[in-house]
């Protein structure tokens, strides 16, 4: 490979914030790092597990990291990549306000994450409605945090809808909440809708856990104890939504049900290539095959979102709603002088 091609390849690999963080984390421990320690890094632990594992496998496939005896280490190529990142951090300056920012700080900004969700929605809207719907929910996850910040609202996933309702009232922008409901496929937002959605989530958990392929989904990337623990974590999230309902926060509960269900589906989709032999660029592309590989899982997912069908025209309309939501959100951001936020701001 020519030098310019090699550089282009490396830049493409390092274009992902998650991959940069994995490399940086591994560069701190020459002896190797266990999966549980790696994912415990603050920003990495806030990443969807399916997305994280996709990027981890990308680095393995690119021969930048290796796994041996349950430990992940940088290869010699990975060590060079880590030095390359250090050099970029030394030379890179954020000109706004004359402030110098590290590359991983810039990459971990919620606004950067939101922009990636927007890109995925637009990419998948004409191709795969299921992925589009899920990524719209993830977009809300990032945007509610940004809009909550100037109002000093507590930023937790189970407060997403409550916070946006409060923002809509304080900013006199009621459309923010109504558009958020549409992006989350929330119709009436009543107890009946919640109970039906919860049934879909609980069935999704049972189906995924009972899958004969479950223990073999990610044999080289996830330790067995982590795989065994995941369904318990999902059930705990489902229980949290019931507590929200008891508090009268039904919109929060419905949103959290759908956020959890999509997280599970993304996790599950990681194993589809192993069963079909067709590898995809991202786990989102694997979602296209959910209906063919596991139609019952697709049905339970749709039930969790309160839908019987969801077609291309629906996802295209959703992308338009997202653009409107983004327009209003940026107007609020501009009002408060917010161009971006770092994890430290949150």
C-alpha positions in Angstrom: 0.0 0.0 0.0 1.4 3.4 -1.0 2.1 6.0 1.7 -0.8 8.2 0.8 -3.1 5.2 0.7 -1.8 4.1 4.1 -2.5 7.6 5.5 -5.9 7.7 4.1 -6.7 4.2 5.5 -5.5 5.3 9.0 -7.5 8.6 8.9 -10.6 6.6 8.0 -10.0 4.3 11.0 -9.4 7.2 13.3 -12.4 9.2 12.1 -14.6 7.4 14.7 -14.5 8.9 18.2 -15.2 5.5 19.7 -12.2 3.9 17.9 -10.0 6.8 19.0 -11.0 6.4 22.6 -10.4 2.6 22.5 -6.9 3.1 21.1 -6.1 5.9 23.6 -7.4 3.7 26.5 -5.3 0.7 25.5 -2.2 2.9 25.1 -2.3 3.5 28.8 -1.8 -0.1 29.7 0.9 -2.0 27.9 0.0 -5.3 29.7 -3.4 -5.4 28.2 -7.0 -4.5 29.3 -10.0 -6.7 29.9 -13.3 -6.0 28.1 -15.1 -4.9 31.3 -12.3 -2.4 32.1 -12.3 -1.0 28.6 -16.1 -0.5 28.5 -16.0 1.1 31.9 -14.3 4.2 30.6 -16.8 7.0 31.1 -17.6 8.0 27.6 -17.3 4.4 26.3 -19.7 3.1 29.0 -22.3 5.6 27.7 -22.1 4.1 24.2 -24.7 1.6 22.8 -23.1 -1.8 23.2 -23.8 -2.8 19.6 -22.0 0.3 18.4 -19.1 -0.2 20.7 -18.6 -3.8 19.7 -18.8 -3.0 16.1 -15.9 -0.5 16.4 -13.9 -2.9 18.6 -14.2 -5.6 16.0 -13.2 -3.0 13.3 -9.9 -2.3 15.2 -9.2 -6.0 15.5 -9.9 -6.6 11.8 -7.7 -3.7 11.0 -4.9 -5.3 13.0 -4.6 -2.2 15.3 -5.5 -4.2 18.4 -5.3 -7.9 19.3 -7.1 -10.1 21.9 -5.0 -12.7 23.8 -6.0 -14.5 27.0 -9.0 -12.2 27.5 -6.8 -9.1 27.3 -6.9 -6.5 24.5 -3.6 -4.9 23.5 -2.4 -2.5 20.8 -0.4 -4.1 18.0 2.6 -2.3 16.7 0.3 -0.6 14.2 -2.0 0.3 17.0 1.0 1.8 18.9 1.8 4.0 15.9 -1.8 5.1 15.7 -1.7 6.1 19.4 1.4 8.2 18.8 -0.3 9.7 15.7 -3.2 10.7 17.9 -0.9 12.2 20.6 0.7 14.3 17.9 -2.7 15.5 16.6 -3.7 16.5 20.1 -0.5 18.5 20.5 -1.0 20.4 17.3 -4.7 20.7 17.1 -6.2 24.0 18.3 -9.9 25.0 18.6 -9.9 28.6 17.3 -13.2 29.6 18.9 -12.2 31.6 21.9 -8.6 30.7 21.4 -9.2 27.5 23.5 -7.1 24.4 22.9 -9.1 21.2 23.1 -8.0 17.6 23.0 -9.2 15.5 20.1 -11.1 13.1 22.3 -12.8 16.0 24.1 -14.1 17.3 20.8 -15.2 13.9 19.7 -17.1 13.2 22.9 -19.4 16.2 22.5 -23.1 15.4 22.6 -23.6 17.7 19.6 -21.1 15.6 17.6 -23.0 12.5 18.6 -26.3 14.0 17.6 -24.9 14.9 14.2 -23.9 11.3 13.6 -27.5 10.1 14.5 -28.9 12.6 12.0 -26.6 11.3 9.4 -27.6 7.7 10.1 -31.3 8.7 9.9 -30.9 10.3 6.6 -28.8 7.4 5.3 -31.3 4.7 6.3 -34.6 6.5 5.7 -34.8 5.4 2.1 -33.5 1.9 2.9 -34.6 0.6 6.2 -37.5 2.0 8.3 -36.6 0.0 11.4 -33.1 1.4 11.7 -34.4 4.9 11.0 -37.0 4.7 13.8 -34.4 3.5 16.3 -31.8 6.1 15.4 -34.4 8.8 15.7 -34.9 7.7 19.3 -31.1 7.8 19.9 -31.1 11.3 18.4 -33.5 12.4 21.1 -31.2 10.8 23.7 -28.5 13.3 22.7 -30.6 16.3 22.0 -32.5 16.3 25.2 -29.2 16.4 27.1 -28.1 19.5 25.1 -31.4 21.4 25.6 -31.6 20.5 29.3 -28.2 22.0 30.0 -29.0 25.7 30.0 -32.0 25.1 32.3 -29.9 23.0 34.8 -32.2 20.0 34.4 -31.0 16.6 35.7 -29.7 14.7 32.7 -30.7 11.0 32.9 -32.3 8.9 30.2 -35.4 8.4 32.3 -36.0 12.2 32.4 -35.8 12.7 28.6 -39.4 13.5 27.9 -40.0 15.4 31.2 -37.0 17.6 30.4 -38.1 18.3 26.9 -41.5 19.2 28.2 -40.0 21.6 30.6 -37.8 23.1 27.9 -40.8 23.5 25.6 -42.6 25.4 28.3 -39.7 27.6 29.4 -38.7 28.4 25.8 -42.3 28.8 24.7 -41.6 26.3 21.9 -44.4 23.7 22.4 -43.6 22.1 19.1 -40.3 20.7 20.5 -42.3 18.2 22.7 -44.9 17.3 20.0 -42.1 16.6 17.5 -40.2 14.6 20.0 -43.3 12.4 20.5 -43.5 11.9 16.7 -39.8 10.9 16.5 -40.4 8.4 19.3 -43.6 7.1 17.6 -45.6 8.1 20.6 -49.3 8.5 19.7 -51.5 9.3 22.8 -48.9 8.8 25.5 -51.4 7.1 27.8 -51.2 4.1 30.0 -52.6 1.7 27.4 -49.9 2.7 25.0 -47.3 2.1 27.7 -48.6 -1.3 28.6 -48.6 -2.5 25.0 -45.1 -1.1 24.5 -43.8 -2.8 27.6 -45.2 -6.1 26.5 -43.2 -5.7 23.3 -40.0 -5.0 25.2 -40.5 -7.9 27.6 -41.1 -10.3 24.7 -38.0 -8.9 22.9 -36.0 -9.7 26.0 -37.4 -13.3 26.2 -36.9 -14.0 22.5 -33.3 -12.7 22.4 -32.4 -14.5 25.6 -33.9 -17.8 24.5 -32.3 -17.7 21.1 -30.1 -20.8 20.5 -27.5 -18.5 19.0 -27.5 -16.1 22.0 -24.3 -17.4 23.6 -22.6 -17.5 20.2 -23.4 -14.0 19.0 -20.1 -12.4 19.9 -17.7 -15.2 21.0 -14.5 -13.3 20.3 -15.5 -9.9 21.6 -17.7 -10.4 24.6 -16.9 -12.5 27.7 -19.5 -15.0 28.6 -20.4 -13.5 31.9 -21.1 -10.2 30.2 -23.5 -11.9 27.7 -25.3 -13.7 30.5 -25.7 -10.5 32.5 -27.2 -8.4 29.7 -30.8 -9.7 29.9 -30.8 -9.0 33.6 -29.8 -5.4 32.9 -32.6 -5.1 30.3 -35.2 -6.4 32.8 -34.0 -3.9 35.3 -34.5 -1.1 32.8 -38.0 -2.5 32.1 -38.7 -2.4 35.9 -37.5 1.2 35.9 -40.2 2.2 33.4 -42.8 0.7 35.7 -41.6 2.9 38.5 -41.9 5.9 36.2 -45.5 5.0 35.5 -46.2 4.9 39.3 -44.8 8.5 39.4 -47.2 9.5 36.7 -44.4 10.0 34.1 -45.9 7.9 31.4 -44.2 9.7 28.5 -40.8 9.1 30.1 -41.7 5.4 30.6 -42.8 4.9 26.9 -39.6 6.6 25.6 -37.4 4.5 27.9 -39.2 1.3 26.7 -38.4 2.2 23.1 -34.8 3.4 23.8 -34.2 0.0 25.6 -35.8 -2.1 22.9 -33.7 -0.5 20.2 -30.5 -0.9 22.3 -31.4 -4.6 22.6 -32.0 -4.9 18.9 -28.7 -3.3 18.1 -27.0 -5.7 20.4 -28.7 -8.7 18.8 -28.0 -7.5 15.3 -24.3 -7.8 16.0 -24.7 -11.6 15.7 -26.6 -11.6 12.4 -23.5 -11.6 10.1 -22.3 -14.8 11.9 -25.5 -16.5 11.0 -25.8 -15.3 7.4 -22.2 -15.0 6.5 -22.9 -11.5 5.1 -20.9 -8.8 6.9 -22.1 -5.3 7.0 -20.4 -1.9 7.4 -22.4 -1.2 10.6 -24.8 -3.1 12.9 -27.6 -0.8 11.5 -27.2 -2.5 8.1 -27.6 -5.8 9.9 -31.0 -4.7 11.1 -32.2 -4.9 7.5 -32.0 -8.7 7.9 -33.9 -8.9 11.2 -37.2 -9.7 9.5 -35.7 -12.6 7.5 -33.5 -14.0 10.2 -35.8 -13.5 13.3 -39.3 -12.4 12.2 -40.6 -12.8 15.8 -38.0 -10.4 17.2 -38.9 -7.9 14.5 -42.6 -8.2 15.5 -41.9 -7.7 19.2 -39.7 -4.7 18.4 -42.5 -3.2 16.3 -45.0 -3.8 19.2 -42.7 -2.0 21.6 -42.9 1.0 19.2 -46.7 0.6 19.0 -46.6 -0.2 15.3 -48.0 -2.9 13.1 -46.3 -1.7 9.9 -43.6 0.8 9.1 -42.8 1.5 5.5 -40.2 3.6 3.6 -42.6 6.5 3.2 -43.0 6.5 7.0 -39.3 6.7 7.6 -38.9 9.4 5.0 -41.5 11.5 6.8 -39.7 10.8 10.0 -36.5 12.2 8.5 -38.4 15.4 7.7 -39.8 15.7 11.2 -36.2 15.3 12.6 -35.1 18.2 10.4 -37.8 20.3 11.9 -36.9 19.3 15.4 -33.2 20.0 14.6 -34.2 23.5 13.3 -36.0 24.4 16.5 -33.3 22.9 18.7 -30.6 24.9 17.1 -32.7 28.0 17.6 -32.8 27.3 21.3 -29.1 26.6 21.3 -28.3 29.8 19.6 -30.5 31.7 22.1 -28.3 30.4 24.9 -25.1 30.8 23.1 -24.6 27.1 22.7 -22.5 26.1 19.8 -21.5 22.8 21.3 -21.1 21.0 24.7 -18.4 18.9 26.1 -18.9 16.0 28.5 -17.5 18.3 31.2 -20.3 20.8 30.5 -22.9 18.0 31.2 
